[in-house]
Amino acid sequence: MTDTTGPAGASTPQGLPAPPPPGATALPPGTYRGSLVLVTGGGTGLGKAVAAEFARLGADVMIVSRRAGHLEPAREELARLSTDGATVTTAVCDIRDPDRVAGVYDAAEAAYGRTPDVLVNNAAANFPVPTEDMTPNAWRTVVDITLNGTFYMTREFGRRHLAAGTPGSVIAVGASYAWTGGPGFAHSAAAKAGVKNLVETLAVEWGPYGIQVNGLVPGLMPHEDMTADIRGNLARGEDHGQGVGGHGARQPALRVGAPRELGWAATFLSSPYARFVSGHTLVVDGANWQRRGLVSPQVVTVREQMGRRPFRADTP
């Protein structure tokens, strides 16, 4: 073991070790050979990172996005990572529309002759806003994509596997404020709480039929598809969140996460080595959501944090 004691004998904080390099895999090569994995929101960001790890392990991958422009660049990138002759296909879909969702599964079955073996519900919507300023349309949009869209994708997956008598695995990407609440994110927090409950409910309903259902929660994992508010928060930290002097110092791990770490967790949860894991939500955030100080910091309202003026009832 490395000696981390300082001159006075006190332990020097080092943080959690860095992850293995890109391209490393924890599971045996070919673990997903012959499997089809469908990832919503798979054209960018964490969804693409998750899809990449399935591709490395031999899975055929279908990535889904509302924006066609995201899909072809992602398909080309993922195809370069694929092994065992696996392929990458794409589909444009607004997951708020159950008929279009069914069309995605029809397309998968037409291309591969089977219903996807694994569904990763990654697509979601989110942006910060004080609840008193939130419009009904903002609420509907976030809940419709994040909760309803996840339900429509999962329901169609389950119905097809139940009808065929085949096993399957569902992963729903969640958020830690499903447990804690999310000031400034009431719409997303409520929707993610619904997603967490859906995971736990369906794991029991569908377990007898061989379908496992789990949740997966990412911590702070900088990537190209981050929302503007998160980008701004990181930019305020030294070293853009990677160094001890930046945002990484605000995590118990003393570092931020790498998107591939979420991909490794996803490939484990749906693998043959995790068949008895169901109804569980795995948080991959270096224990950040459980952090508590010995003394609570001064309360700063959400409006102040966002630089907004005091609320006025006559403001649209």
C-alpha positions in Angstrom: 0.0 0.0 0.0 1.1 3.6 -0.6 2.1 5.5 2.5 -0.2 8.5 2.6 0.9 9.8 6.0 2.2 13.3 6.3 5.0 14.5 8.5 2.7 14.7 11.5 1.4 11.2 10.9 -2.0 12.4 9.7 -3.5 10.8 6.6 -3.3 13.0 3.5 -6.5 13.0 1.4 -5.9 11.4 -1.9 -9.4 10.8 -3.2 -10.6 7.7 -5.0 -8.2 6.3 -7.6 -8.6 7.3 -11.3 -10.5 4.8 -13.4 -8.8 2.4 -15.9 -8.2 4.0 -19.3 -10.8 4.2 -22.1 -11.2 0.9 -23.8 -10.7 -1.2 -20.7 -13.5 -3.6 -19.8 -14.4 -5.3 -16.6 -16.4 -8.1 -18.2 -15.1 -10.8 -20.5 -14.8 -10.0 -24.2 -17.9 -11.0 -26.0 -20.1 -10.9 -23.0 -22.9 -9.3 -25.1 -22.2 -11.2 -28.3 -25.5 -11.9 -30.0 -27.4 -9.4 -27.9 -29.2 -6.3 -29.0 -29.1 -3.2 -26.8 -31.4 -0.2 -27.3 -30.2 3.1 -25.7 -32.5 6.2 -25.7 -30.7 9.5 -25.8 -27.8 7.5 -27.2 -26.5 10.1 -29.7 -24.6 12.2 -27.2 -23.3 12.5 -23.7 -23.8 9.7 -21.1 -26.1 7.8 -23.3 -23.4 7.5 -26.0 -20.9 6.5 -23.3 -23.1 3.7 -22.1 -23.7 2.5 -25.7 -20.0 2.5 -26.3 -19.3 0.0 -23.5 -22.0 -2.4 -24.7 -20.5 -2.1 -28.2 -17.0 -2.9 -26.9 -18.4 -6.1 -25.4 -19.9 -7.4 -28.7 -23.5 -6.1 -28.6 -25.5 -4.9 -31.5 -26.6 -1.4 -30.5 -29.5 0.7 -31.6 -29.3 4.4 -30.5 -32.4 6.5 -30.4 -32.6 10.3 -30.3 -35.2 13.0 -31.0 -32.5 14.9 -33.1 -31.5 13.2 -36.3 -28.3 15.3 -36.4 -26.9 13.5 -33.4 -27.3 10.0 -34.7 -24.9 9.6 -37.6 -21.8 10.9 -36.0 -22.5 8.8 -32.9 -23.2 5.7 -35.1 -19.8 6.1 -36.8 -18.0 6.6 -33.5 -19.7 3.5 -31.9 -19.1 1.4 -35.0 -15.4 1.9 -34.6 -15.6 0.5 -31.1 -17.8 -2.5 -31.9 -16.4 -6.0 -31.7 -17.3 -9.5 -33.0 -18.9 -8.1 -36.1 -21.6 -6.3 -34.2 -23.5 -3.4 -35.8 -24.8 0.0 -34.8 -28.2 1.3 -36.1 -30.1 4.4 -35.3 -33.7 5.6 -35.0 -35.3 9.0 -34.6 -38.0 9.0 -32.0 -39.9 11.3 -29.7 -40.4 9.0 -26.8 -43.4 11.0 -25.6 -45.4 9.4 -28.5 -46.4 5.8 -27.8 -47.0 5.1 -31.4 -43.5 6.3 -32.4 -42.1 4.2 -29.6 -43.8 1.1 -31.0 -42.3 2.0 -34.3 -38.7 1.9 -32.9 -39.3 -1.6 -31.7 -40.8 -2.6 -35.0 -37.7 -1.2 -36.7 -35.4 -3.2 -34.4 -37.3 -6.4 -35.0 -37.2 -5.8 -38.8 -33.4 -5.1 -38.7 -32.4 -7.9 -36.2 -35.3 -10.3 -36.1 -35.7 -9.8 -32.4 -36.9 -7.5 -29.7 -33.9 -5.7 -28.0 -32.5 -7.8 -25.1 -31.5 -4.7 -23.1 -33.2 -1.4 -22.9 -31.4 1.6 -21.4 -33.7 4.5 -20.7 -31.3 7.4 -20.7 -33.3 10.1 -22.5 -34.6 12.9 -20.2 -35.2 16.7 -20.0 -34.0 19.1 -17.4 -33.2 22.7 -16.7 -33.1 24.8 -13.5 -35.9 27.1 -12.6 -37.5 28.2 -9.2 -40.8 26.4 -8.9 -42.7 29.7 -8.6 -41.4 30.7 -12.0 -42.0 27.4 -13.7 -44.7 27.4 -16.4 -47.2 24.6 -16.8 -45.6 23.8 -20.1 -42.2 23.5 -18.6 -43.5 21.1 -16.0 -45.4 19.0 -18.6 -42.4 18.9 -21.0 -39.9 17.6 -18.4 -42.3 15.1 -16.8 -43.5 13.9 -20.2 -40.1 13.1 -21.5 -38.4 11.9 -18.3 -41.3 9.9 -16.7 -43.8 9.2 -19.4 -41.3 8.5 -22.1 -39.4 6.1 -19.8 -42.8 4.4 -19.1 -43.7 4.1 -22.8 -40.3 2.7 -23.8 -40.4 0.2 -20.9 -44.0 -0.8 -21.3 -43.4 -1.7 -25.0 -40.2 -3.6 -24.1 -42.1 -5.6 -21.4 -45.1 -6.3 -23.6 -43.1 -7.8 -26.4 -40.9 -9.9 -24.1 -44.0 -11.2 -22.2 -45.7 -12.1 -25.4 -42.6 -13.9 -26.7 -41.8 -15.5 -23.4 -38.2 -14.2 -23.5 -36.1 -12.7 -20.8 -34.8 -9.1 -20.8 -33.1 -6.4 -18.8 -34.2 -2.7 -18.3 -32.0 0.0 -16.9 -33.5 3.4 -16.1 -31.1 6.3 -15.6 -32.2 8.2 -12.6 -31.0 11.0 -10.3 -30.1 11.2 -6.6 -32.6 13.9 -6.0 -35.3 11.2 -6.4 -34.5 10.5 -2.8 -33.5 14.0 -1.5 -35.6 16.4 -3.5 -34.0 18.8 -5.9 -34.4 22.6 -5.2 -34.5 24.4 -8.5 -35.4 21.1 -10.3 -38.9 20.3 -8.9 -40.1 19.0 -12.3 -37.1 16.7 -12.9 -36.9 15.6 -9.3 -40.5 14.6 -9.2 -40.2 12.8 -12.6 -37.0 10.9 -11.5 -38.8 9.9 -8.2 -41.5 8.4 -10.4 -38.8 6.6 -12.5 -37.2 5.1 -9.3 -40.6 3.9 -8.2 -41.3 2.4 -11.6 -38.1 0.5 -11.4 -39.1 -1.0 -8.1 -42.6 -1.8 -9.1 -41.8 -3.5 -12.4 -38.9 -5.5 -11.0 -41.5 -7.3 -8.9 -44.2 -7.5 -11.6 -41.9 -8.8 -14.3 -39.4 -10.8 -12.3 -41.4 -14.0 -12.6 -41.1 -13.7 -16.4 -37.4 -13.3 -16.5 -37.2 -9.5 -16.9 -34.9 -7.6 -14.5 -35.4 -3.9 -14.0 -32.8 -1.6 -12.3 -31.9 2.0 -12.0 -28.6 3.7 -12.5 -27.7 7.2 -11.2 -24.7 9.1 -12.5 -22.8 11.6 -10.4 -21.0 14.6 -11.9 -19.4 13.3 -15.1 -18.4 16.1 -17.5 -19.3 15.4 -21.1 -20.2 17.4 -24.2 -24.0 17.2 -23.7 -24.1 18.9 -20.3 -26.7 21.6 -19.7 -25.6 25.2 -19.7 -26.1 25.6 -16.0 -23.8 22.7 -15.2 -21.2 24.0 -17.6 -21.3 27.4 -16.0 -21.0 25.8 -12.5 -17.9 23.8 -13.6 -16.4 26.8 -15.3 -16.4 28.7 -12.0 -14.1 26.0 -10.5 -10.4 26.1 -11.1 -9.1 23.5 -13.6 -12.7 23.0 -14.8 -13.6 20.7 -12.0 -10.8 18.1 -12.5 -8.3 19.3 -9.9 -8.4 19.5 -6.1 -8.8 23.2 -6.4 -11.8 22.9 -8.7 -15.1 21.2 -8.6 -13.5 17.8 -7.9 -12.5 19.1 -4.4 -16.2 19.4 -3.7 -16.7 15.6 -4.1 -15.8 13.1 -1.4 -13.8 11.2 -4.2 -11.8 14.4 -4.8 -12.5 14.0 -8.5 -15.4 14.0 -10.9 -16.5 10.9 -12.7 -15.7 9.6 -16.2 -18.7 8.8 -18.4 -17.2 5.4 -19.1 -17.6 4.6 -15.4 -21.4 4.8 -15.9 -21.1 2.6 -19.0 -19.2 -0.1 -17.0 -21.9 0.0 -14.3 -24.6 -0.4 -17.0 -22.9 -3.4 -18.7 -22.6 -5.1 -15.3 -26.2 -4.6 -14.3 -27.6 -6.2 -17.5 -24.9 -8.9 -17.7 -25.2 -12.6 -16.8 -23.2 -11.8 -13.6 -26.0 -9.6 -12.2 -29.1 -11.7 -13.0 -30.1 -11.7 -9.3 -29.9 -7.9 -9.0 -33.3 -6.4 -9.7 -35.3 -3.5 -8.3 -32.1 -1.8 -7.3 -30.8 1.7 -8.1 -27.0 1.9 -8.3 -25.5 5.3 -7.7 -22.2 6.0 -9.4 -21.1 9.3 -7.8 -18.3 8.6 -5.4 -20.7 9.0 -2.4 -21.4 12.7 -3.3 -25.1 12.6 -2.7 -24.6 11.2 0.8 -22.2 13.9 1.8 -23.0 15.9 4.9 -21.1 18.6 6.8 -20.5 18.7 10.5 -22.1 22.2 10.4 -24.8 23.1 7.9 -23.8 25.9 5.5 -25.8 29.1 5.4 -29.0 28.8 3.4 -29.0 30.6 0.1 -32.3 30.6 -1.7 -32.6 29.0 -5.2 -33.5 32.5 -6.6 -30.3 33.9 -5.1 -28.2 31.0 -6.4 -29.6 31.6 -9.9 -29.2 35.4 -9.7 -32.9 36.1 -10.0 -34.7 39.1 -8.6 -37.3 38.6 -5.8 -40.5 37.0 -7.0 -43.4 39.2 -8.0 -46.8 37.8 -8.6 -47.4 40.1 -11.6 -44.3 38.7 -13.4 -45.3 36.5 -16.3 
